[in-house]
Amino acid sequence: MKLDDKLYLVRFNTDKLSHIKINDPKICLNQCQDKPCTRICPAHVYDWDDEEKRISVGYEGCLECGTCLIGCPYGNINWKYPRGGFGVSWKNG
């Protein structure tokens, strides 16, 4: 089974409050040239908006794997598990 097919099986109970925040958007703009969070997240939660010159965070699709915490070279991502009852709901393992 391909990765995209497996991700299709994942369901979410989305909270209105984000469990992911960028600590300092200026770091993303001025210091982080490669924007690794936009490439390493398997759910593509992070996206660089060239027009607005900022990282947009689509927390609703987060797989809660924590890869972004390890991959951000500046420790600029504040990530925690969603509140109880919210977040990812795995189906079929």
Biopython code that builds the backbone (N, CA, C, O; Angstrom):
import numpy as np
from Bio.PDB.StructureBuilder import StructureBuilder

atoms = [
    (1, "MET", "N", (0.849, -1.176, 0.000)),
    (1, "MET", "CA", (0.000, 0.000, 0.000)),
    (1, "MET", "C", (0.896, 1.242, 0.000)),
    (1, "MET", "O", (1.852, 1.325, 0.772)),
    (2, "LYS", "N", (0.584, 2.192, -0.859)),
    (2, "LYS", "CA", (1.355, 3.430, -0.954)),
    (2, "LYS", "C", (1.066, 4.341, 0.235)),
    (2, "LYS", "O", (0.022, 4.231, 0.877)),
    (3, "LEU", "N", (2.004, 5.242, 0.520)),
    (3, "LEU", "CA", (1.862, 6.156, 1.641)),
    (3, "LEU", "C", (0.583, 6.983, 1.533)),
    (3, "LEU", "O", (-0.136, 7.137, 2.520)),
    (4, "ASP", "N", (0.296, 7.509, 0.362)),
    (4, "ASP", "CA", (-0.920, 8.318, 0.194)),
    (4, "ASP", "C", (-2.178, 7.510, 0.499)),
    (4, "ASP", "O", (-3.141, 8.041, 1.052)),
    (5, "ASP", "N", (-2.171, 6.227, 0.140)),
    (5, "ASP", "CA", (-3.319, 5.367, 0.440)),
    (5, "ASP", "C", (-3.460, 5.154, 1.942)),
    (5, "ASP", "O", (-4.571, 5.126, 2.471)),
    (6, "LYS", "N", (-2.326, 5.005, 2.626)),
    (6, "LYS", "CA", (-2.363, 4.828, 4.078)),
    (6, "LYS", "C", (-2.835, 6.104, 4.768)),
    (6, "LYS", "O", (-3.624, 6.045, 5.712)),
    (7, "LEU", "N", (-2.360, 7.247, 4.305)),
    (7, "LEU", "CA", (-2.768, 8.518, 4.910)),
    (7, "LEU", "C", (-4.263, 8.772, 4.705)),
    (7, "LEU", "O", (-4.891, 9.472, 5.500)),
    (8, "TYR", "N", (-4.821, 8.212, 3.657)),
    (8, "TYR", "CA", (-6.257, 8.371, 3.412)),
    (8, "TYR", "C", (-7.080, 7.715, 4.529)),
    (8, "TYR", "O", (-8.205, 8.133, 4.804)),
    (9, "LEU", "N", (-6.514, 6.692, 5.164)),
    (9, "LEU", "CA", (-7.221, 5.978, 6.224)),
    (9, "LEU", "C", (-7.230, 6.726, 7.556)),
    (9, "LEU", "O", (-7.985, 6.371, 8.460)),
    (10, "VAL", "N", (-6.409, 7.744, 7.679)),
    (10, "VAL", "CA", (-6.295, 8.505, 8.922)),
    (10, "VAL", "C", (-7.476, 9.469, 9.040)),
    (10, "VAL", "O", (-7.840, 10.146, 8.079)),
    (11, "ARG", "N", (-8.062, 9.518, 10.228)),
    (11, "ARG", "CA", (-9.177, 10.430, 10.495)),
    (11, "ARG", "C", (-8.786, 11.374, 11.631)),
    (11, "ARG", "O", (-7.952, 11.040, 12.472)),
    (12, "PHE", "N", (-9.388, 12.534, 11.640)),
    (12, "PHE", "CA", (-9.052, 13.554, 12.620)),
    (12, "PHE", "C", (-10.302, 14.070, 13.318)),
    (12, "PHE", "O", (-11.363, 14.209, 12.708)),
    (13, "ASN", "N", (-10.156, 14.350, 14.602)),
    (13, "ASN", "CA", (-11.157, 15.089, 15.343)),
    (13, "ASN", "C", (-10.505, 16.437, 15.625)),
    (13, "ASN", "O", (-9.735, 16.581, 16.575)),
    (14, "THR", "N", (-10.821, 17.415, 14.797)),
    (14, "THR", "CA", (-10.108, 18.688, 14.807)),
    (14, "THR", "C", (-10.599, 19.606, 15.912)),
    (14, "THR", "O", (-11.799, 19.829, 16.075)),
    (15, "ASP", "N", (-9.643, 20.134, 16.668)),
    (15, "ASP", "CA", (-9.914, 21.114, 17.712)),
    (15, "ASP", "C", (-9.937, 22.502, 17.077)),
    (15, "ASP", "O", (-9.325, 22.711, 16.030)),
    (16, "LYS", "N", (-10.622, 23.433, 17.689)),
    (16, "LYS", "CA", (-10.604, 24.816, 17.205)),
    (16, "LYS", "C", (-9.324, 25.525, 17.617)),
    (16, "LYS", "O", (-8.964, 26.545, 17.030)),
    (17, "LEU", "N", (-8.627, 24.991, 18.627)),
    (17, "LEU", "CA", (-7.380, 25.572, 19.100)),
    (17, "LEU", "C", (-6.199, 24.805, 18.521)),
    (17, "LEU", "O", (-6.159, 23.577, 18.598)),
    (18, "SER", "N", (-5.259, 25.504, 17.956)),
    (18, "SER", "CA", (-4.078, 24.867, 17.384)),
    (18, "SER", "C", (-3.148, 24.363, 18.480)),
    (18, "SER", "O", (-2.963, 25.027, 19.499)),
    (19, "HIS", "N", (-2.574, 23.206, 18.271)),
    (19, "HIS", "CA", (-1.588, 22.659, 19.200)),
    (19, "HIS", "C", (-0.163, 22.904, 18.688)),
    (19, "HIS", "O", (0.806, 22.410, 19.264)),
    (20, "ILE", "N", (-0.052, 23.669, 17.604)),
    (20, "ILE", "CA", (1.241, 23.998, 17.002)),
    (20, "ILE", "C", (1.323, 25.505, 16.819)),
    (20, "ILE", "O", (0.397, 26.138, 16.313)),
    (21, "LYS", "N", (2.443, 26.062, 17.239)),
    (21, "LYS", "CA", (2.679, 27.496, 17.040)),
    (21, "LYS", "C", (4.132, 27.712, 16.620)),
    (21, "LYS", "O", (5.023, 26.971, 17.036)),
    (22, "ILE", "N", (4.358, 28.714, 15.807)),
    (22, "ILE", "CA", (5.708, 29.163, 15.474)),
    (22, "ILE", "C", (6.068, 30.192, 16.532)),
    (22, "ILE", "O", (5.387, 31.207, 16.676)),
    (23, "ASN", "N", (7.148, 29.928, 17.279)),
    (23, "ASN", "CA", (7.522, 30.815, 18.386)),
    (23, "ASN", "C", (7.845, 32.226, 17.915)),
    (23, "ASN", "O", (7.323, 33.197, 18.463)),
    (24, "ASP", "N", (8.705, 32.347, 16.901)),
    (24, "ASP", "CA", (9.128, 33.657, 16.418)),
    (24, "ASP", "C", (9.151, 33.650, 14.897)),
    (24, "ASP", "O", (10.107, 33.149, 14.304)),
    (25, "PRO", "N", (8.127, 34.191, 14.250)),
    (25, "PRO", "CA", (8.071, 34.196, 12.784)),
    (25, "PRO", "C", (9.273, 34.886, 12.132)),
    (25, "PRO", "O", (9.607, 34.584, 10.986)),
    (26, "LYS", "N", (9.927, 35.810, 12.849)),
    (26, "LYS", "CA", (11.090, 36.504, 12.295)),
    (26, "LYS", "C", (12.256, 35.552, 12.061)),
    (26, "LYS", "O", (13.058, 35.761, 11.150)),
    (27, "ILE", "N", (12.354, 34.508, 12.880)),
    (27, "ILE", "CA", (13.419, 33.513, 12.689)),
    (27, "ILE", "C", (13.213, 32.803, 11.354)),
    (27, "ILE", "O", (14.166, 32.604, 10.601)),
    (28, "CYS", "N", (11.971, 32.421, 11.061)),
    (28, "CYS", "CA", (11.670, 31.757, 9.790)),
    (28, "CYS", "C", (11.992, 32.671, 8.612)),
    (28, "CYS", "O", (12.513, 32.223, 7.590)),
    (29, "LEU", "N", (11.685, 33.928, 8.760)),
    (29, "LEU", "CA", (11.888, 34.889, 7.676)),
    (29, "LEU", "C", (13.354, 35.235, 7.473)),
    (29, "LEU", "O", (13.836, 35.242, 6.340)),
    (30, "ASN", "N", (14.073, 35.521, 8.557)),
    (30, "ASN", "CA", (15.427, 36.070, 8.439)),
    (30, "ASN", "C", (16.564, 35.067, 8.576)),
    (30, "ASN", "O", (17.624, 35.261, 7.982)),
    (31, "GLN", "N", (16.369, 34.003, 9.342)),
    (31, "GLN", "CA", (17.479, 33.094, 9.621)),
    (31, "GLN", "C", (17.365, 31.740, 8.942)),
    (31, "GLN", "O", (18.377, 31.158, 8.553)),
    (32, "CYS", "N", (16.168, 31.238, 8.797)),
    (32, "CYS", "CA", (15.974, 29.878, 8.280)),
    (32, "CYS", "C", (15.801, 29.918, 6.767)),
    (32, "CYS", "O", (14.697, 30.125, 6.264)),
    (33, "GLN", "N", (16.886, 29.722, 6.057)),
    (33, "GLN", "CA", (16.859, 29.808, 4.603)),
    (33, "GLN", "C", (16.211, 28.590, 3.946)),
    (33, "GLN", "O", (15.508, 28.731, 2.945)),
    (34, "ASP", "N", (16.439, 27.396, 4.498)),
    (34, "ASP", "CA", (15.983, 26.162, 3.854)),
    (34, "ASP", "C", (14.550, 25.771, 4.183)),
    (34, "ASP", "O", (13.945, 24.988, 3.450)),
    (35, "LYS", "N", (13.996, 26.297, 5.264)),
    (35, "LYS", "CA", (12.625, 25.979, 5.700)),
    (35, "LYS", "C", (12.395, 24.461, 5.745)),
    (35, "LYS", "O", (11.485, 23.963, 5.083)),
    (36, "PRO", "N", (13.211, 23.709, 6.522)),
    (36, "PRO", "CA", (13.091, 22.244, 6.531)),
    (36, "PRO", "C", (11.729, 21.733, 6.992)),
    (36, "PRO", "O", (11.325, 20.640, 6.593)),
    (37, "CYS", "N", (11.022, 22.482, 7.809)),
    (37, "CYS", "CA", (9.705, 22.012, 8.278)),
    (37, "CYS", "C", (8.746, 21.813, 7.111)),
    (37, "CYS", "O", (7.846, 20.976, 7.182)),
    (38, "THR", "N", (8.933, 22.583, 6.033)),
    (38, "THR", "CA", (8.034, 22.460, 4.881)),
    (38, "THR", "C", (8.317, 21.195, 4.075)),
    (38, "THR", "O", (7.510, 20.807, 3.230)),
    (39, "ARG", "N", (9.453, 20.552, 4.328)),
    (39, "ARG", "CA", (9.827, 19.344, 3.591)),
    (39, "ARG", "C", (9.761, 18.077, 4.431)),
    (39, "ARG", "O", (9.458, 17.008, 3.899)),
    (40, "ILE", "N", (10.034, 18.167, 5.722)),
    (40, "ILE", "CA", (10.168, 16.946, 6.525)),
    (40, "ILE", "C", (8.859, 16.452, 7.128)),
    (40, "ILE", "O", (8.764, 15.286, 7.513)),
    (41, "CYS", "N", (7.873, 17.293, 7.216)),
    (41, "CYS", "CA", (6.591, 16.880, 7.802)),
    (41, "CYS", "C", (5.877, 15.938, 6.837)),
    (41, "CYS", "O", (5.575, 16.327, 5.708)),
    (42, "PRO", "N", (5.600, 14.696, 7.268)),
    (42, "PRO", "CA", (4.942, 13.755, 6.362)),
    (42, "PRO", "C", (3.510, 14.153, 5.999)),
    (42, "PRO", "O", (2.978, 13.685, 4.993)),
    (43, "ALA", "N", (2.885, 15.004, 6.801)),
    (43, "ALA", "CA", (1.506, 15.435, 6.540)),
    (43, "ALA", "C", (1.458, 16.790, 5.836)),
    (43, "ALA", "O", (0.371, 17.291, 5.550)),
    (44, "HIS", "N", (2.595, 17.382, 5.557)),
    (44, "HIS", "CA", (2.682, 18.691, 4.892)),
    (44, "HIS", "C", (1.903, 19.758, 5.650)),
    (44, "HIS", "O", (1.155, 20.538, 5.059)),
    (45, "VAL", "N", (2.089, 19.780, 6.965)),
    (45, "VAL", "CA", (1.401, 20.741, 7.827)),
    (45, "VAL", "C", (1.959, 22.153, 7.637)),
    (45, "VAL", "O", (1.228, 23.132, 7.782)),
    (46, "TYR", "N", (3.242, 22.261, 7.315)),
    (46, "TYR", "CA", (3.906, 23.559, 7.208)),
    (46, "TYR", "C", (4.079, 23.953, 5.747)),
    (46, "TYR", "O", (4.441, 23.129, 4.907)),
    (47, "ASP", "N", (3.813, 25.234, 5.455)),
    (47, "ASP", "CA", (3.940, 25.735, 4.097)),
    (47, "ASP", "C", (4.471, 27.162, 4.142)),
    (47, "ASP", "O", (3.979, 27.989, 4.910)),
    (48, "TRP", "N", (5.463, 27.445, 3.328)),
    (48, "TRP", "CA", (6.001, 28.807, 3.248)),
    (48, "TRP", "C", (5.158, 29.601, 2.273)),
    (48, "TRP", "O", (5.022, 29.219, 1.110)),
    (49, "ASP", "N", (4.593, 30.703, 2.737)),
    (49, "ASP", "CA", (3.787, 31.595, 1.914)),
    (49, "ASP", "C", (4.693, 32.725, 1.428)),
    (49, "ASP", "O", (5.057, 33.613, 2.199)),
    (50, "ASP", "N", (5.055, 32.686, 0.143)),
    (50, "ASP", "CA", (5.976, 33.679, -0.414)),
    (50, "ASP", "C", (5.389, 35.084, -0.413)),
    (50, "ASP", "O", (6.115, 36.059, -0.215)),
    (51, "GLU", "N", (4.092, 35.196, -0.631)),
    (51, "GLU", "CA", (3.460, 36.511, -0.651)),
    (51, "GLU", "C", (3.494, 37.171, 0.721)),
    (51, "GLU", "O", (3.852, 38.341, 0.853)),
    (52, "GLU", "N", (3.114, 36.399, 1.747)),
    (52, "GLU", "CA", (3.052, 36.948, 3.099)),
    (52, "GLU", "C", (4.372, 36.818, 3.851)),
    (52, "GLU", "O", (4.525, 37.376, 4.938)),
    (53, "LYS", "N", (5.329, 36.084, 3.276)),
    (53, "LYS", "CA", (6.657, 35.889, 3.876)),
    (53, "LYS", "C", (6.548, 35.295, 5.281)),
    (53, "LYS", "O", (7.112, 35.821, 6.241)),
    (54, "ARG", "N", (5.800, 34.174, 5.378)),
    (54, "ARG", "CA", (5.650, 33.512, 6.671)),
    (54, "ARG", "C", (5.323, 32.040, 6.462)),
    (54, "ARG", "O", (4.922, 31.618, 5.377)),
    (55, "ILE", "N", (5.504, 31.274, 7.527)),
    (55, "ILE", "CA", (5.129, 29.870, 7.539)),
    (55, "ILE", "C", (3.659, 29.783, 7.932)),
    (55, "ILE", "O", (3.254, 30.335, 8.954)),
    (56, "SER", "N", (2.868, 29.098, 7.131)),
    (56, "SER", "CA", (1.488, 28.833, 7.537)),
    (56, "SER", "C", (1.431, 27.412, 8.087)),
    (56, "SER", "O", (2.106, 26.513, 7.584)),
    (57, "VAL", "N", (0.627, 27.221, 9.113)),
    (57, "VAL", "CA", (0.535, 25.942, 9.815)),
    (57, "VAL", "C", (-0.887, 25.405, 9.684)),
    (57, "VAL", "O", (-1.838, 26.011, 10.178)),
    (58, "GLY", "N", (-1.022, 24.259, 9.012)),
    (58, "GLY", "CA", (-2.311, 23.588, 8.882)),
    (58, "GLY", "C", (-2.409, 22.482, 9.917)),
    (58, "GLY", "O", (-2.368, 21.300, 9.573)),
    (59, "TYR", "N", (-2.538, 22.856, 11.181)),
    (59, "TYR", "CA", (-2.493, 21.907, 12.296)),
    (59, "TYR", "C", (-3.566, 20.828, 12.217)),
    (59, "TYR", "O", (-3.428, 19.772, 12.834)),
    (60, "GLU", "N", (-4.615, 21.078, 11.477)),
    (60, "GLU", "CA", (-5.738, 20.149, 11.415)),
    (60, "GLU", "C", (-5.335, 18.771, 10.869)),
    (60, "GLU", "O", (-5.973, 17.767, 11.186)),
    (61, "GLY", "N", (-4.291, 18.726, 10.060)),
    (61, "GLY", "CA", (-3.857, 17.461, 9.462)),
    (61, "GLY", "C", (-2.627, 16.859, 10.108)),
    (61, "GLY", "O", (-2.017, 15.952, 9.542)),
    (62, "CYS", "N", (-2.248, 17.342, 11.281)),
    (62, "CYS", "CA", (-1.031, 16.870, 11.962)),
    (62, "CYS", "C", (-1.169, 15.403, 12.361)),
    (62, "CYS", "O", (-2.184, 14.995, 12.927)),
    (63, "LEU", "N", (-0.141, 14.621, 12.061)),
    (63, "LEU", "CA", (-0.111, 13.197, 12.413)),
    (63, "LEU", "C", (0.459, 12.951, 13.805)),
    (63, "LEU", "O", (0.534, 11.806, 14.252)),
    (64, "GLU", "N", (0.860, 14.012, 14.490)),
    (64, "GLU", "CA", (1.374, 13.941, 15.863)),
    (64, "GLU", "C", (2.626, 13.079, 15.977)),
    (64, "GLU", "O", (2.801, 12.360, 16.961)),
    (65, "CYS", "N", (3.491, 13.150, 14.981)),
    (65, "CYS", "CA", (4.708, 12.332, 14.990)),
    (65, "CYS", "C", (5.888, 13.039, 15.650)),
    (65, "CYS", "O", (6.824, 12.379, 16.102)),
    (66, "GLY", "N", (5.860, 14.377, 15.715)),
    (66, "GLY", "CA", (6.929, 15.132, 16.348)),
    (66, "GLY", "C", (8.146, 15.375, 15.474)),
    (66, "GLY", "O", (9.148, 15.902, 15.957)),
    (67, "THR", "N", (8.087, 15.011, 14.214)),
    (67, "THR", "CA", (9.226, 15.205, 13.313)),
    (67, "THR", "C", (9.636, 16.667, 13.236)),
    (67, "THR", "O", (10.826, 16.969, 13.151)),
    (68, "CYS", "N", (8.686, 17.562, 13.265)),
    (68, "CYS", "CA", (8.985, 18.991, 13.151)),
    (68, "CYS", "C", (9.851, 19.477, 14.310)),
    (68, "CYS", "O", (10.692, 20.359, 14.130)),
    (69, "LEU", "N", (9.653, 18.914, 15.484)),
    (69, "LEU", "CA", (10.447, 19.328, 16.647)),
    (69, "LEU", "C", (11.918, 19.005, 16.451)),
    (69, "LEU", "O", (12.791, 19.771, 16.860)),
    (70, "ILE", "N", (12.185, 17.884, 15.834)),
    (70, "ILE", "CA", (13.559, 17.457, 15.600)),
    (70, "ILE", "C", (14.155, 18.183, 14.400)),
    (70, "ILE", "O", (15.342, 18.510, 14.388)),
    (71, "GLY", "N", (13.326, 18.432, 13.397)),
    (71, "GLY", "CA", (13.816, 18.988, 12.138)),
    (71, "GLY", "C", (14.034, 20.479, 12.111)),
    (71, "GLY", "O", (14.762, 20.970, 11.248)),
    (72, "CYS", "N", (13.431, 21.222, 13.023)),
    (72, "CYS", "CA", (13.618, 22.681, 13.024)),
    (72, "CYS", "C", (14.974, 23.003, 13.644)),
    (72, "CYS", "O", (15.179, 22.764, 14.834)),
    (73, "PRO", "N", (15.904, 23.542, 12.853)),
    (73, "PRO", "CA", (17.247, 23.802, 13.369)),
    (73, "PRO", "C", (17.304, 24.909, 14.425)),
    (73, "PRO", "O", (18.318, 25.059, 15.107)),
    (74, "TYR", "N", (16.243, 25.670, 14.562)),
    (74, "TYR", "CA", (16.223, 26.784, 15.515)),
    (74, "TYR", "C", (15.324, 26.529, 16.718)),
    (74, "TYR", "O", (15.187, 27.397, 17.580)),
    (75, "GLY", "N", (14.714, 25.357, 16.789)),
    (75, "GLY", "CA", (13.807, 25.063, 17.900)),
    (75, "GLY", "C", (12.664, 26.059, 17.961)),
    (75, "GLY", "O", (12.215, 26.441, 19.042)),
    (76, "ASN", "N", (12.199, 26.473, 16.798)),
    (76, "ASN", "CA", (11.231, 27.560, 16.700)),
    (76, "ASN", "C", (9.779, 27.086, 16.633)),
    (76, "ASN", "O", (8.868, 27.889, 16.433)),
    (77, "ILE", "N", (9.570, 25.784, 16.799)),
    (77, "ILE", "CA", (8.215, 25.248, 16.745)),
    (77, "ILE", "C", (7.776, 24.833, 18.144)),
    (77, "ILE", "O", (8.454, 24.053, 18.812)),
    (78, "ASN", "N", (6.649, 25.354, 18.574)),
    (78, "ASN", "CA", (6.055, 24.977, 19.855)),
    (78, "ASN", "C", (4.957, 23.971, 19.533)),
    (78, "ASN", "O", (3.872, 24.343, 19.085)),
    (79, "TRP", "N", (5.247, 22.698, 19.764)),
    (79, "TRP", "CA", (4.324, 21.610, 19.438)),
    (79, "TRP", "C", (3.988, 20.839, 20.692)),
    (79, "TRP", "O", (4.873, 20.526, 21.489)),
    (80, "LYS", "N", (2.728, 20.531, 20.873)),
    (80, "LYS", "CA", (2.295, 19.668, 21.971)),
    (80, "LYS", "C", (1.147, 18.828, 21.454)),
    (80, "LYS", "O", (0.570, 19.139, 20.413)),
    (81, "TYR", "N", (0.808, 17.764, 22.172)),
    (81, "TYR", "CA", (-0.315, 16.945, 21.758)),
    (81, "TYR", "C", (-1.599, 17.764, 21.865)),
    (81, "TYR", "O", (-1.709, 18.633, 22.730)),
    (82, "PRO", "N", (-2.574, 17.491, 20.986)),
    (82, "PRO", "CA", (-3.854, 18.182, 21.087)),
    (82, "PRO", "C", (-4.553, 17.843, 22.407)),
    (82, "PRO", "O", (-4.228, 16.855, 23.064)),
    (83, "ARG", "N", (-5.506, 18.674, 22.772)),
    (83, "ARG", "CA", (-6.292, 18.419, 23.982)),
    (83, "ARG", "C", (-6.954, 17.054, 23.883)),
    (83, "ARG", "O", (-7.164, 16.531, 22.788)),
    (84, "GLY", "N", (-7.279, 16.489, 25.027)),
    (84, "GLY", "CA", (-7.910, 15.175, 25.073)),
    (84, "GLY", "C", (-9.156, 15.087, 24.208)),
    (84, "GLY", "O", (-10.010, 15.973, 24.236)),
    (85, "GLY", "N", (-9.250, 14.021, 23.449)),
    (85, "GLY", "CA", (-10.400, 13.821, 22.562)),
    (85, "GLY", "C", (-10.227, 14.401, 21.185)),
    (85, "GLY", "O", (-11.056, 14.169, 20.305)),
    (86, "PHE", "N", (-9.159, 15.157, 20.979)),
    (86, "PHE", "CA", (-8.913, 15.777, 19.672)),
    (86, "PHE", "C", (-7.634, 15.205, 19.070)),
    (86, "PHE", "O", (-6.826, 14.581, 19.758)),
    (87, "GLY", "N", (-7.474, 15.432, 17.775)),
    (87, "GLY", "CA", (-6.270, 15.006, 17.076)),
    (87, "GLY", "C", (-6.519, 13.838, 16.145)),
    (87, "GLY", "O", (-7.632, 13.613, 15.671)),
    (88, "VAL", "N", (-5.449, 13.103, 15.898)),
    (88, "VAL", "CA", (-5.477, 12.025, 14.918)),
    (88, "VAL", "C", (-6.170, 10.783, 15.495)),
    (88, "VAL", "O", (-6.061, 10.483, 16.684)),
    (89, "SER", "N", (-6.881, 10.079, 14.619)),
    (89, "SER", "CA", (-7.529, 8.824, 14.990)),
    (89, "SER", "C", (-7.121, 7.795, 13.945)),
    (89, "SER", "O", (-7.585, 7.823, 12.805)),
    (90, "TRP", "N", (-6.248, 6.890, 14.357)),
    (90, "TRP", "CA", (-5.690, 5.910, 13.416)),
    (90, "TRP", "C", (-6.680, 4.791, 13.145)),
    (90, "TRP", "O", (-7.334, 4.285, 14.057)),
    (91, "LYS", "N", (-6.780, 4.416, 11.889)),
    (91, "LYS", "CA", (-7.628, 3.296, 11.473)),
    (91, "LYS", "C", (-6.738, 2.222, 10.846)),
    (91, "LYS", "O", (-5.800, 2.545, 10.117)),
    (92, "ASN", "N", (-7.021, 0.971, 11.118)),
    (92, "ASN", "CA", (-6.296, -0.156, 10.513)),
    (92, "ASN", "C", (-4.809, -0.112, 10.800)),
    (92, "ASN", "O", (-4.001, -0.397, 9.916)),
    (93, "GLY", "N", (-4.436, 0.240, 12.019)),
    (93, "GLY", "CA", (-3.039, 0.219, 12.438)),
    (93, "GLY", "C", (-2.316, 1.407, 11.982)),
    (93, "GLY", "O", (-1.123, 1.545, 12.252)),
]
sb = StructureBuilder()
sb.init_structure("model")
sb.init_model(0)
sb.init_chain("A")
sb.init_seg("    ")
for serial, (resi, resn, name, xyz) in enumerate(atoms, 1):
    if name == "N":
        sb.init_residue(resn, " ", resi, " ")
    sb.init_atom(name, np.array(xyz, "f"), 0.0, 1.0, " ", f" {name:<3s}", serial, name[0])
structure = sb.get_structure()
